[in-house]
C-alpha cells in the first residue's frame, strides 16, 4: 500500500531520496491535488556540476516525470557571495563574467535530465537569480527583507555555528548568503508560484529560513524537502575520485572515465545507486539485487551504462562499455580511452615517469605517483614499472602508435606524440 497520496513522494520514498520534509501531510496533499512548481538552486562555482549534484538533479527529473514543473535556479547573484554552509573557509570571489561563463557551461547538463520544451506549465525552467538580486537597492533590501531576520537565530544554524566553533573567519559578505537564498524563495513564489524548495540535507536551515521569510512577507504556505547527503559505504564523499572531481560535462571528464567511475562502485552501494541514479523500474532493480557472486560485476556494468546513458546518451554509454570490455577482457587498445598529446620534441627528450602520470591525471602529485610505483600499481604498455626514476620517451611508443599508461587494472590513459 502506498504511504503517500502523491506519485512523486511515493517514488522518492521507495528509491531512498527522502531525508526531511516540512509539513509532510500538507505537502503530500498539495502534490496529489495539483501541478506544483519546485526549485533547487545551484551556485556556478565551476564550469560543470559534478556527481555530488546528481541526486538533486534526479529529484527535479522525477518531479517533472510525475506531472510537476521543476526550476533549476542558477545562482548568478548568490554566486557572487558564495554559500558558507559547512565550509572551512570563504570561497574565492568570482567576477560576473566568470559566473556567466560557468552558467552557460552548466546548462548543457540539465537538458539531459529535464524537458525545457514541454510539460506542465510549458516545461521545466532555468532561471538566474541575478535577475532580482543584482538590481537590489541595499537600503530598501535591509528595510524590507533584512528586518525579518534575527541575528541570534542565524548564529544558531549548524552551518554557521560549526564555522564559528572552529574559530574560522566568517565574513559579513558570507553571512548575508542565507538572507539572499531565503529571498530567492520569496521571489520565485511571487514570480512563478513556486511552493517547494528541495536540496541536500545541508540546506535544511537555509530552506526553512526561506519558508519563514515567505510567511512574514505574505506568501502562501511554502514547503521544504531534502535528500540525504550521500557517501559511499567506505565513507568517501560522492563526486570525488582519486584523480579529482567526477565532473558531469564531457569536456571536463571523458565519457569513458565517467562510466568507469560507476563501474568501480563498491558492492554494498550498487543497489542503492541503481535506485537513486537510474530510471530502471523497481522490479528490475529487485531482480538485479538478488544476483550474487561474480554476477555483481555485471550489475555494476548495468549501473555504469544506465547512469552514463542518462547524462551522455545511450550510444556514448554503450561505446564506453564496449571500450572497457575490449580493454579488460581482450587487452586491446581502444581509441576511446582517455588520451593526452605531447609534443614530439618533448617526448624525444624524455619525460619523468612521475610527472607524466600527473599530467595524465592518474595521480595528483609526484609523491602520489611514487607511492603507486612502490605499490606495484603502475604499468607502461602493460609492463609493471618498479623504478620511479624511469624516463618515458619515444622508445616506449608501441605498435599501435601510442604509449599506454595504466594505474591498477581499471585506469588507463594513452599518450600520443604530436
N, C-alpha and C positions, 0 to 999 in steps of 0.2 A: 504493500500500500504506500502511495506517495506521502511523503512527510509534508510537502508544500502544495499549495493550490497552483502556483505558477510553474511553468515548464523551466524557466531559467534557474530558479533556485533548486529545483529537483536535479537538474543536470549538474549544477555546481556541487551539490551535496554528494551525489554518487561518484563524482570524479575527484573530490577532495580539495575543492577550491575555497571552502568557507573557513575563515578564521573568526571574524566577528561581524555582527550586524547591529545596527541601531533599530529599535522598534521593529523587530523581526516580523511580527504578525501583520502590522500595518503595511510594511514594505511588500510582503508576500501578496496581500490583498490588492495593493496597487498594481503590482506586476501582472496579476491574474486578470485584473479588470480592464486595463488599457495599455496602449503602447506608450512606454516611458522613455525619456531621454536620460542618459547617464554619461559620465565622463571619467577619464583618467588623464592625469597631467604628466607630461614628460619634459624635463628640462634638457635643452640641447647642449649638454656639456661636451659632447664629442660628435663626430660626423656620422656615427652609427650607434644604434642601440645594441645591446649585447644579450646573451642568453638569459641573463638575470631579469630582463624585461619581458621575456616571453610569456610568463604566467599572466601578467596583467594584459598583454595583448590578446591572449586566449580568452580572458574574461570578456573583452569587448567583442571578440569573434562570436562567442556563444550568446552574448546579449543580442546581437543582431540576428543570429540564426533563430532565436525564439521570438522574433517579432518586434524588437525594440530598436531604438536609434542610439548608436554609440557616437561619442565625440572623443576624438584623440586630440587633446589640448596641448599645443606646443607652447613651451614657456619662453617665448620671445621677450617677455617682460621680466618674469621671475628669474630667468636665466642670467639676467644682469646682476642679480643678487646672489643666488646660489643657495640651495637648501642645506641648512646646517645640521639637519637631523642625524644624530649619532655619528657625525663626522668629527675626527680628532682635530682638524684644523680647517680654516676657511678655504673654499675653492678659489682657484685663480680666476680673477675677473676677466671676462671676455668682452671684446668690442661688439658693437651692433653688427658689423659685417661678418665677424666670426660666427655669431649666433645665427644670422640669416643663412649663411652657407651650411651650417650644421643642420638646420631645419630642412633645407632643400634636399640634403642628402638622406636624412632620416625618413622623409616622406615615402621614398621608394619601398621601404619595408612594409609599411602599413597596408599598401594596396594589395598585398598578397593575402591579407587576413580579413580585410573589411571591404565591403562593396560600397563605394562612394557614389555610385550612379543610380542605384535603385534600392528599394526597401521602404520601411515605414518612414513617413515624413520626408521622402526623397532620398533616402540612403544615409550612410554614415557621413559625419562631418569632420574635417580637420580645421581647427580654429587656433589662432595665435593670440595669446593673452596680451601681446603688445598692443593690440587694438584699443584696449581700455586702460592698460597700466601706464604706457609711455606718455599719454597726454595728460595724466592726472596733475591737478593743481595740489601741491603739497599741503598748503594750509587748509584748503577745503577738505582734502582727504583726512587729515588729522581730526578736523572738527566733526565730519560726518561719519567717519568709519573708525578712526583710532580711539574715539571716546568710548567705544563699546568694549574695549579690551582692558582687562585687569593685568597689570604687570606681575602682581603676586601670583595669579593663576598661570601666566605664561612661564614664569620661572619654575613652576611645579611640574611642567611637562618633562617626561623622561628624556626626550630628545635634547632638551636644553640642560636639564639637571645633570645628566651624565657628563656633558662637556664641562660644566662648571665644577662638578665634584672632582674632576681630574685636574682642576686648576688650569684648564686650557682656555685661551682667549676666545671670547665670543663677541664679535664686533656688533655695533649698533645696526650696521647695514644688514647683517645676517638675522639679527633679532627681529627685523621688520618682515622677514620672509613669511612667517606664519600669518601675519596680517594680510599680506598680499595674496597668499593662497586662499585664505578664507574669503577674501573679497572676490576672487575668481568665481567661487561657487555662487555667490550672490548675483554677480553679473551674468553668469551662464543661465541661472534661473530666470532672470529678468529678460534676457535676450532670446533664449531657446527653450524655456520651460523645463530646464534640467532639474530633475528631482533626486538624482542619486549620484554620489561620487564613490568610485571604487579605487583601490590601490593596495599596496603591500601593507602588512601589519604595522610596519614602522611609521605609516602615515596616519594611523588612527587618530592621534591627538590633533593633527592638522585638519583632518576631515571634520571631526567633531567641532572644532573651532569654527569652521565654515557653517555648520548647521546652526550653531549658537548665534553667529553673526546674522544669518538669514532670519532667525526668529526675531532678533532685535530690530532688524530693518524691514520687517513686514512681509517676508516671503511665505509661501505655503510651507507645510512640513517638508523638510529635506531629510535625506537618508544617507547612511554610510554602510559600506560593505568592504571588508578587507580580506585578502588572501594571505595564507602563511608565507613567511619568508623561507625559501627553500634552501636547504643544504643537502649534500649527498649523504649517504649512510655513513661515510667515513668522516663527515663533518666539514667537507670542503664547501666553499661558497659557490652557488650556481653562477655561471657566467665567467668563471676564471679557469684557466688551464695552466699547465707548467710553463707554456711559452707566452702567456698573457691572456687578455680578454678574448672571449669567444664572440666575435662580432657577428651581426646579422647581415651586414652589407657584404656582397661578394667581392667588392673591390678592396675590402679590408681583411677578409678571411676567405680563402678559396673554398668553393663548394665541397671539394673533397675533404678538406680539414674539418669543415662543419659536420659533414656526415660522420667522419671518424670520431669526433668528439662524442657523438651519441652512441656510436658502436662500442666505445670504451666505457659505457655506463656500468656501474657496479651491479652485480647480480641482484642485490637487495632492492635496487631502485627501479628496475626495468618496468614492472607492472605499474608502479606509481607514475612513472614518466609517460607511459602509454596513455594513462587516463588524463593527465594534465596537458600533454603537448601534442596529442594527435586527436583526430576525429573518428578513430576506429570505433565501431559500436561496442557497447559494454559486453555484449555476448561474445564477441570475437576476442576482446581483451581477457575475458574469463577463460576462454579456451586456451589462449596463449599462456595465461598464468598457471595453467595446470601442467604445462610441459616442464620437464626437469632434465637434469644431467647436461649433456652436451647440446641438447636442443635449446637451452637458454641462449647460446650464442646465435642461433638462428633468429630467436625473438629479438635480440639486440640489433640484428641487421634490419629487421622489420621496423623497429623503433627508429633507427637512424634514417631509413628510407622515407618513412612516413613524415617525420619531422622536417626533413630536408625538402620533401616534395611540397609541403605547405608553404615554405619560405621561398624556395628557388625553382619550383616547378617539378613535375613528375619526371620529365626527360632528364633534367640535370641530376636529380636524385638517383635515378637508375644508372646513369652514367658513372656517378661516384661509387655506387655499389659494385658495378662491374669492374671499375678500376681497382677497387680493394680486392675483389675476388682474384683478378689476374695477378696482382702484386703479391698477395699472401698465399694463394693456392697454386699458382703456376710459376711464381718467381719472375714474372715478366715485368718489363719497364713500360709504364703507360705514359703517354703524353699528357694525361690528365692529372698526373701527380704535380704537387706544387713545384714551381721552377723559379730559380733565380739566374740572372745573366751576369756574367763577369767579363770585363774587357779582356781580350785575348792576351794583350801585353802583360796585364797584371797576373793572369793565370800562368803565363810562361815564367814569370819571375818567381812564382810560388807564393802561396798564402798559408799561414799557420793554421793547423787543424782547428784549434780552439776558436780563433776569430772567425773562421769560415762557418763553423756551426752556429755561432752567434748571429752572423749575417744571414744565415739560412732560417733563423727563427727557431732553431732546435734547442737553443739554450739562451738563457737571459744574460749570461756573463761568461767570461773566460773561466772563472772559478767553477761555475756550474758545469761547463763543458768538461773541465778537467776531472771533476768528480764522476761524470758519466764515463769517461775513459777508464778511470780507476775501477769503476764498477762493471766494466766489460760490456757497456751498452752501446758503444759507438762502432759503426761499421762504414767502410767505404767500398762501394761496389760489392756489398755483401760479405766483405772480409773484415773480421774484427781487428780493431786498432788498439794496441796496448801502450803505444808511445805518444804522450801528449805533446811532444815536440815535433811530431810529423808535419812535414810541409807538403801541401797538396798543389800539384801543378798539372800541366797539360799531359804529362805521362800517365795520369790517372784517368784520362778520358777513355771510356770503354768502347766496345764495338758499336754501341747504339749512339755514339757521339756525345755522351753526357757523363757526368760523374754522379753517382748515386750516393747520397748521404743518408744514413739511417740511424735513428735513435731507438733502440729496442726493436721490437718486431713490427710496430704499427705506425711509426712516424718516419716518413721518407721525404726528401727534397732532392730534386735534380738540379745540377749545376751545368749550365750551358756556357760555352765560350762565345763571345760576340766581338 
